Amino acid sequence: MLGSLKNMFKVPDLRNKILFTLLIIGLYQLGAQVTVPGIDLGAVHRLQSAAKGAGVLGFINLFSGGALTRVAVFGLGIMPYITAEIIIQLLIVVIPKFEEWRDQGAVGQKKLTQTARYMTVALALMQSTGLAFAFHNGLTGFLGGGGQTSIDLIPNFTVPRVMLIVLTLTAGTAFVMWLGELITQRGIGQGMSLLIFANVVAGMPGGGAAVRAEGGNVKFGIILLLTVALLVAIVFVEQGQRRIPVQFAKRVVGRRMYGGQSTYIPLKVNQAGVIPIIFASSVLYFPVLLSNVVPWQGMQRFINNNLVQPTSVVYISLYGVLIILFTYFYTAITFDPHQQADIIRKQGGYIPGIRPGPPTERYLAGILNRITLPGSLFLAFVALLPSIMLAVWSINRYPFAGTSLLIAVGVALETMKQIDSQLMMRNYEGFLKQ
């Protein structure tokens, strides 16, 4: 382990990438501490004391690294960008032009990325406007007390001040998006994922201390053991895959013979990653944000009683069902059996015992549906476990939530794989053992 750590800094190119990535993460953390102009700082301190680690505010705060409760310039974090990317993935199935861009390779991907950027700015404008109203209305429906606590962060609620807050939050989101792309291009790992990883990991020590202070040493020890077991389970499921063998027939092109090789298609048990949890939470978060803009008492009362509290039966049921549905939906988008079967046929390959064409497509679809079921149930269990713990032990802060662990494990594994590939290219031993 220590030898591999030394090898990381022996390679100049890899060392520069790692240092550049750490510099960008440090810059992001700095921007997450700067408060937006026009906000009452005293009210911000009261908000941080009243905010709980669960529910809608806790979920958004998780991805911003606490910047939302600080009402920082990077308060929205990268949630608008994640939402835009998910929407683009969904629209590829619906809009033929997007599907055409996807099939164009690097040129088409550049167009999709540009569209996602514009959509990110639009979503940031809408979310920052909704949050501005929520900040002024006392964050009704966002705080853990079911909307009973009211904290006005914008006492002087004028049009110029609201426009300044909205533009600052939107510009912060655009800057975060640029930082994430810089890491992807010049650093190591996937930029957006690493920024989320930094936010999630940074909040764990303080959250652990809050759990110990609120629940005592016994409950803290049980939660810690449960977290370790959950961590092992997440690593096991994240690495689990079904390998479908593919055989390529021999063919002669000119004087050379090609093919005759065998490979496999790796189908992961958790093919969708953490995306279904993010999307399900975003769907549940939207009505809460809307209730701060639309003055409908009946809707506000229903949302405050059922969708704000993570311990409510309605919240747990809807959250679990949405995660399972979005897991199937997103898996079907990211892995198209028809497209995969067509690629195998065009390359002269076949699955042993399965005829090329439609039979291969049906075979792949059947296996995908079977392995997606345990993956979706596992995601729902991991995401709902904090809500169950909150309901049983009445603990308001749970930093080791399943979403946090999923993000931390997934990003860490992918980043270590990239570092390993860089080390092995230069004949160094990597971290991960096969």
PLY file of the C-alpha trace (Angstrom):
ply
format ascii 1.0
element vertex 434
property float x
property float y
property float z
element edge 433
property int vertex1
property int vertex2
end_header
0.00 0.00 0.00
2.71 2.49 0.99
4.83 1.41 -1.96
1.95 2.08 -4.37
1.39 5.43 -2.70
5.05 6.34 -3.29
4.79 5.20 -6.91
1.96 7.69 -7.49
4.36 10.57 -6.90
7.31 9.01 -8.76
5.56 9.51 -12.11
5.72 13.25 -12.96
2.62 13.24 -15.16
0.48 11.37 -12.61
1.84 13.52 -9.76
0.89 16.73 -11.59
-2.61 15.41 -12.27
-3.15 14.49 -8.62
-1.85 17.83 -7.35
-3.99 19.72 -9.88
-7.06 17.75 -8.77
-6.37 18.55 -5.11
-5.92 22.23 -5.98
-9.31 22.39 -7.74
-11.01 20.60 -4.83
-9.44 23.13 -2.43
-10.70 26.00 -4.60
-14.16 24.50 -4.59
-14.15 24.18 -0.80
-13.12 27.85 -0.56
-16.08 28.92 -2.70
-18.38 26.79 -0.52
-17.48 28.99 2.48
-18.22 32.42 0.91
-21.76 33.61 1.70
-23.96 35.08 -1.03
-24.34 38.90 -0.73
-27.69 40.17 0.53
-28.17 37.38 3.11
-28.67 37.95 6.84
-25.62 36.30 8.45
-27.33 36.00 11.83
-30.17 34.08 10.21
-27.60 31.83 8.48
-26.17 30.82 11.88
-29.67 30.07 13.16
-30.36 28.01 10.03
-27.24 25.91 10.57
-28.35 25.22 14.14
-31.90 24.30 13.11
-31.09 22.28 9.98
-31.19 18.51 10.34
-29.09 15.94 8.55
-32.04 14.23 6.90
-34.94 15.05 4.65
-34.99 17.40 1.70
-32.62 20.01 3.08
-30.21 17.33 4.26
-30.12 15.68 0.83
-29.41 18.91 -1.06
-26.91 19.90 1.61
-25.14 16.55 1.18
-24.22 17.29 -2.44
-23.17 20.85 -1.68
-20.96 19.90 1.26
-22.93 22.08 3.68
-22.74 25.09 1.33
-26.54 25.34 1.10
-27.07 25.90 4.82
-24.26 28.45 4.67
-26.02 30.03 1.65
-22.64 30.08 -0.07
-21.80 31.06 -3.64
-21.55 27.34 -4.47
-24.74 26.63 -2.52
-26.44 24.77 -5.37
-23.35 22.63 -5.87
-23.50 20.45 -8.95
-27.09 19.24 -8.50
-28.32 21.27 -11.52
-25.60 19.70 -13.68
-26.44 16.19 -12.48
-30.13 16.80 -13.16
-29.33 18.16 -16.63
-27.20 15.11 -17.46
-29.98 12.78 -16.36
-32.55 14.69 -18.44
-30.27 14.51 -21.49
-29.92 10.74 -21.03
-33.69 10.42 -20.86
-34.27 12.65 -23.89
-31.88 10.58 -26.03
-34.57 7.89 -26.13
-37.31 10.40 -27.02
-35.66 12.93 -29.36
-34.18 11.45 -32.57
-31.69 14.32 -32.94
-30.12 13.52 -29.58
-29.91 9.85 -30.53
-28.20 10.86 -33.77
-25.67 12.96 -31.84
-24.96 10.02 -29.52
-24.14 7.79 -32.49
-21.79 10.40 -34.02
-19.02 9.69 -31.50
-16.85 12.50 -30.16
-18.49 15.21 -32.32
-21.99 14.27 -31.19
-20.90 13.95 -27.57
-19.57 17.50 -27.71
-22.99 18.72 -28.85
-24.73 16.80 -26.06
-22.32 18.24 -23.50
-22.99 21.77 -24.75
-26.74 21.18 -24.50
-26.29 19.89 -20.94
-24.39 23.08 -20.05
-27.19 25.34 -21.29
-29.75 23.19 -19.48
-27.66 23.40 -16.29
-27.77 27.20 -16.35
-31.54 27.15 -16.93
-32.11 24.70 -14.07
-29.82 26.73 -11.79
-31.87 29.86 -12.54
-35.11 28.07 -11.66
-33.74 26.40 -8.53
-32.06 29.57 -7.23
-35.30 31.52 -7.77
-37.27 28.90 -5.85
-34.67 28.89 -3.08
-34.77 32.69 -2.87
-38.50 32.50 -2.13
-37.84 29.65 0.29
-35.14 31.67 2.09
-37.57 34.57 2.50
-40.54 32.40 3.54
-38.56 30.85 6.37
-37.66 27.62 4.51
-41.09 26.19 5.26
-41.00 22.50 4.43
-37.20 22.31 4.31
-36.34 22.17 8.01
-36.61 19.05 10.09
-39.40 20.35 12.26
-42.05 19.84 9.66
-42.15 23.49 8.73
-42.66 24.75 12.30
-39.36 26.64 12.38
-39.27 29.82 10.31
-36.02 31.64 9.53
-36.09 34.61 7.17
-32.71 34.81 5.45
-33.70 37.75 3.21
-35.46 40.35 5.40
-35.12 43.05 2.74
-36.92 41.11 -0.01
-36.64 43.46 -3.00
-36.37 42.69 -6.70
-32.74 43.90 -7.11
-31.59 41.91 -4.08
-33.38 38.75 -5.23
-31.89 39.14 -8.73
-28.42 39.52 -7.19
-28.88 36.33 -5.12
-30.24 34.37 -8.09
-27.45 35.51 -10.41
-24.78 34.76 -7.78
-26.05 31.22 -7.17
-26.38 30.58 -10.92
-22.88 31.91 -11.63
-21.54 29.74 -8.81
-23.12 26.66 -10.39
-21.61 27.51 -13.79
-18.20 27.96 -12.17
-18.49 24.62 -10.35
-19.39 22.97 -13.66
-16.23 24.45 -15.20
-14.11 23.23 -12.26
-15.48 19.72 -12.66
-14.66 19.70 -16.37
-11.15 20.96 -15.61
-10.57 17.97 -13.32
-11.83 15.58 -15.99
-9.58 17.10 -18.67
-6.38 17.84 -16.75
-6.70 15.97 -13.46
-7.35 12.39 -12.40
-10.81 10.85 -12.17
-14.23 12.17 -13.15
-14.48 15.80 -12.08
-18.12 16.05 -11.02
-17.98 12.78 -9.10
-14.82 13.84 -7.25
-16.43 17.13 -6.17
-19.39 15.20 -4.74
-16.97 12.75 -3.12
-15.08 15.60 -1.43
-18.34 17.09 -0.11
-19.62 13.78 1.23
-16.38 12.74 2.93
-15.80 16.21 4.43
-19.11 16.08 6.31
-18.65 12.61 7.84
-16.44 13.44 10.87
-18.66 16.27 12.08
-21.78 14.18 11.47
-20.29 11.29 13.44
-19.64 13.59 16.40
-23.25 14.83 16.18
-24.57 11.25 16.26
-22.45 10.46 19.32
-23.61 13.60 21.12
-27.27 12.93 20.31
-27.51 9.15 20.64
-24.72 8.26 23.03
-21.77 5.90 22.74
-23.83 2.70 22.46
-25.94 3.85 19.53
-22.89 5.43 17.91
-20.99 2.12 18.17
-23.90 0.14 16.69
-24.26 2.63 13.84
-20.51 2.46 13.20
-20.59 -1.35 13.00
-23.63 -1.19 10.75
-21.81 1.31 8.54
-18.80 -1.00 8.19
-21.06 -3.92 7.24
-22.92 -1.71 4.77
-19.59 -0.56 3.31
-18.50 -4.15 2.70
-21.86 -4.96 1.10
-21.66 -1.93 -1.19
-18.15 -2.87 -2.36
-19.32 -6.46 -2.98
-22.36 -5.37 -5.01
-20.48 -2.62 -6.89
-17.86 -5.15 -8.02
-20.41 -7.85 -8.81
-21.10 -8.50 -12.48
-22.49 -11.12 -14.84
-20.03 -11.88 -17.63
-21.70 -12.95 -20.87
-19.23 -14.76 -23.17
-18.97 -13.58 -26.77
-17.18 -15.58 -29.49
-15.96 -13.98 -32.73
-15.77 -16.06 -35.89
-12.60 -16.16 -37.97
-12.54 -14.07 -41.13
-9.90 -13.36 -43.76
-9.24 -9.77 -44.86
-6.56 -9.67 -47.58
-3.74 -11.87 -46.39
-4.58 -11.57 -42.70
-6.94 -13.58 -40.57
-9.03 -11.77 -37.94
-11.35 -13.03 -35.22
-11.38 -16.36 -33.54
-11.17 -14.63 -30.17
-13.46 -14.81 -27.17
-14.37 -11.99 -24.81
-17.26 -11.13 -22.53
-19.85 -8.42 -21.88
-19.72 -7.32 -18.21
-23.22 -6.60 -16.89
-22.96 -5.05 -13.43
-25.50 -5.91 -10.75
-25.80 -2.20 -10.00
-25.70 -0.98 -13.59
-27.29 2.39 -12.78
-24.98 3.37 -9.91
-26.28 6.06 -7.59
-28.29 7.85 -10.31
-31.71 6.33 -9.34
-31.29 7.58 -5.75
-30.39 11.08 -6.97
-33.27 11.18 -9.42
-35.82 9.82 -6.93
-34.71 12.39 -4.35
-34.93 15.16 -6.95
-38.50 14.15 -7.77
-39.45 14.26 -4.08
-37.58 17.55 -3.64
-39.43 19.35 -6.45
-42.88 19.48 -4.75
-41.25 20.84 -1.58
-39.59 23.60 -3.58
-42.86 24.29 -5.43
-44.81 24.59 -2.18
-42.71 27.63 -1.25
-43.77 29.42 -4.44
-47.43 28.33 -4.82
-49.55 29.65 -1.89
-51.85 26.61 -1.63
-52.41 25.70 2.01
-53.71 22.20 1.34
-50.72 21.24 -0.77
-48.29 22.79 1.71
-49.87 20.90 4.59
-49.73 17.56 2.76
-46.11 18.08 1.67
-44.99 19.17 5.15
-46.65 16.13 6.75
-45.58 13.48 4.24
-42.72 14.51 1.95
-40.51 16.53 4.29
-40.15 14.05 7.14
-37.96 11.08 6.05
-39.58 8.96 8.77
-43.12 9.19 7.34
-44.62 6.09 5.73
-45.54 8.02 2.56
-41.97 9.29 2.15
-40.39 5.87 2.69
-42.86 4.12 0.35
-42.59 6.66 -2.47
-38.82 6.85 -2.13
-38.39 3.07 -2.35
-40.77 2.65 -5.31
-39.19 5.53 -7.23
-35.68 4.11 -6.72
-36.72 0.70 -8.09
-38.52 2.24 -11.09
-35.67 4.61 -11.95
-33.14 1.78 -11.62
-34.94 -0.21 -14.30
-35.50 2.89 -16.42
-31.93 4.18 -16.28
-30.47 0.70 -16.82
-32.60 0.32 -19.96
-31.24 3.65 -21.22
-27.56 3.03 -20.51
-27.57 -0.54 -21.86
-29.69 -1.11 -24.97
-29.96 -4.87 -25.75
-31.01 -4.14 -29.35
-28.01 -1.91 -29.98
-25.62 -4.34 -28.27
-26.96 -7.31 -30.23
-26.59 -5.32 -33.47
-22.96 -4.42 -32.62
-22.13 -8.06 -31.89
-23.71 -9.16 -35.18
-21.89 -6.53 -37.25
-18.54 -7.50 -35.72
-19.09 -11.15 -36.58
-19.60 -12.26 -33.01
-22.15 -14.44 -31.27
-23.04 -15.67 -27.81
-22.43 -19.42 -27.59
-25.74 -21.28 -27.89
-27.65 -18.13 -28.94
-28.39 -17.19 -32.55
-27.38 -13.65 -33.63
-30.03 -10.96 -34.08
-33.36 -10.94 -32.19
-32.59 -14.08 -30.10
-29.43 -12.38 -28.79
-31.42 -9.25 -28.02
-34.04 -11.22 -26.05
-31.31 -13.14 -24.21
-29.52 -9.94 -23.16
-32.79 -8.27 -22.12
-33.77 -11.26 -20.00
-30.44 -11.37 -18.15
-30.49 -7.59 -17.67
-33.96 -7.71 -16.10
-32.98 -10.55 -13.76
-29.82 -8.92 -12.41
-31.43 -5.45 -12.21
-34.02 -6.68 -9.68
-31.55 -7.47 -6.86
-29.57 -4.33 -7.78
-32.65 -2.11 -7.47
-33.73 -3.73 -4.20
-30.24 -3.25 -2.79
-30.25 0.43 -3.79
-33.64 0.93 -2.15
-32.46 -0.81 1.03
-29.28 1.28 1.22
-31.17 4.53 0.62
-33.99 3.77 3.07
-31.80 2.46 5.88
-31.13 5.98 7.30
-34.87 6.72 7.33
-35.50 3.50 9.26
-32.74 4.33 11.75
-34.17 7.82 12.19
-37.63 6.43 12.88
-36.46 3.75 15.33
-33.94 5.73 17.37
-35.16 9.29 16.77
-31.72 10.39 15.62
-31.85 13.58 13.59
-28.34 13.43 12.12
-27.10 10.38 10.26
-23.90 11.16 8.30
-23.20 7.58 7.17
-26.29 7.42 4.98
-26.42 4.82 2.25
-26.28 7.49 -0.44
-23.08 8.89 1.06
-21.44 5.47 1.21
-22.54 4.59 -2.32
-21.03 7.79 -3.68
-17.84 7.43 -1.66
-17.28 3.78 -2.64
-18.20 4.23 -6.30
-16.04 7.31 -6.87
-13.11 5.89 -4.88
-13.12 2.65 -6.88
-13.32 4.42 -10.25
-10.55 6.88 -9.32
-8.29 4.12 -8.05
-8.84 2.19 -11.29
-7.66 5.22 -13.27
-4.61 5.63 -11.04
-3.87 1.90 -11.36
-4.04 2.07 -15.15
-1.58 4.99 -15.13
0.81 3.07 -12.84
0.60 -0.20 -14.76
1.33 1.59 -18.04
4.69 2.48 -16.51
5.27 -1.02 -15.04
4.41 -0.03 -11.46
2.26 -2.11 -9.14
-1.20 -0.65 -8.55
-3.51 -0.51 -5.56
-6.28 -2.87 -6.70
-5.58 -6.59 -6.87
-7.39 -8.65 -9.45
0 1
1 2
2 3
3 4
4 5
5 6
6 7
7 8
8 9
9 10
10 11
11 12
12 13
13 14
14 15
15 16
16 17
17 18
18 19
19 20
20 21
21 22
22 23
23 24
24 25
25 26
26 27
27 28
28 29
29 30
30 31
31 32
32 33
33 34
34 35
35 36
36 37
37 38
38 39
39 40
40 41
41 42
42 43
43 44
44 45
45 46
46 47
47 48
48 49
49 50
50 51
51 52
52 53
53 54
54 55
55 56
56 57
57 58
58 59
59 60
60 61
61 62
62 63
63 64
64 65
65 66
66 67
67 68
68 69
69 70
70 71
71 72
72 73
73 74
74 75
75 76
76 77
77 78
78 79
79 80
80 81
81 82
82 83
83 84
84 85
85 86
86 87
87 88
88 89
89 90
90 91
91 92
92 93
93 94
94 95
95 96
96 97
97 98
98 99
99 100
100 101
101 102
102 103
103 104
104 105
105 106
106 107
107 108
108 109
109 110
110 111
111 112
112 113
113 114
114 115
115 116
116 117
117 118
118 119
119 120
120 121
121 122
122 123
123 124
124 125
125 126
126 127
127 128
128 129
129 130
130 131
131 132
132 133
133 134
134 135
135 136
136 137
137 138
138 139
139 140
140 141
141 142
142 143
143 144
144 145
145 146
146 147
147 148
148 149
149 150
150 151
151 152
152 153
153 154
154 155
155 156
156 157
157 158
158 159
159 160
160 161
161 162
162 163
163 164
164 165
165 166
166 167
167 168
168 169
169 170
170 171
171 172
172 173
173 174
174 175
175 176
176 177
177 178
178 179
179 180
180 181
181 182
182 183
183 184
184 185
185 186
186 187
187 188
188 189
189 190
190 191
191 192
192 193
193 194
194 195
195 196
196 197
197 198
198 199
199 200
200 201
201 202
202 203
203 204
204 205
205 206
206 207
207 208
208 209
209 210
210 211
211 212
212 213
213 214
214 215
215 216
216 217
217 218
218 219
219 220
220 221
221 222
222 223
223 224
224 225
225 226
226 227
227 228
228 229
229 230
230 231
231 232
232 233
233 234
234 235
235 236
236 237
237 238
238 239
239 240
240 241
241 242
242 243
243 244
244 245
245 246
246 247
247 248
248 249
249 250
250 251
251 252
252 253
253 254
254 255
255 256
256 257
257 258
258 259
259 260
260 261
261 262
262 263
263 264
264 265
265 266
266 267
267 268
268 269
269 270
270 271
271 272
272 273
273 274
274 275
275 276
276 277
277 278
278 279
279 280
280 281
281 282
282 283
283 284
284 285
285 286
286 287
287 288
288 289
289 290
290 291
291 292
292 293
293 294
294 295
295 296
296 297
297 298
298 299
299 300
300 301
301 302
302 303
303 304
304 305
305 306
306 307
307 308
308 309
309 310
310 311
311 312
312 313
313 314
314 315
315 316
316 317
317 318
318 319
319 320
320 321
321 322
322 323
323 324
324 325
325 326
326 327
327 328
328 329
329 330
330 331
331 332
332 333
333 334
334 335
335 336
336 337
337 338
338 339
339 340
340 341
341 342
342 343
343 344
344 345
345 346
346 347
347 348
348 349
349 350
350 351
351 352
352 353
353 354
354 355
355 356
356 357
357 358
358 359
359 360
360 361
361 362
362 363
363 364
364 365
365 366
366 367
367 368
368 369
369 370
370 371
371 372
372 373
373 374
374 375
375 376
376 377
377 378
378 379
379 380
380 381
381 382
382 383
383 384
384 385
385 386
386 387
387 388
388 389
389 390
390 391
391 392
392 393
393 394
394 395
395 396
396 397
397 398
398 399
399 400
400 401
401 402
402 403
403 404
404 405
405 406
406 407
407 408
408 409
409 410
410 411
411 412
412 413
413 414
414 415
415 416
416 417
417 418
418 419
419 420
420 421
421 422
422 423
423 424
424 425
425 426
426 427
427 428
428 429
429 430
430 431
431 432
432 433
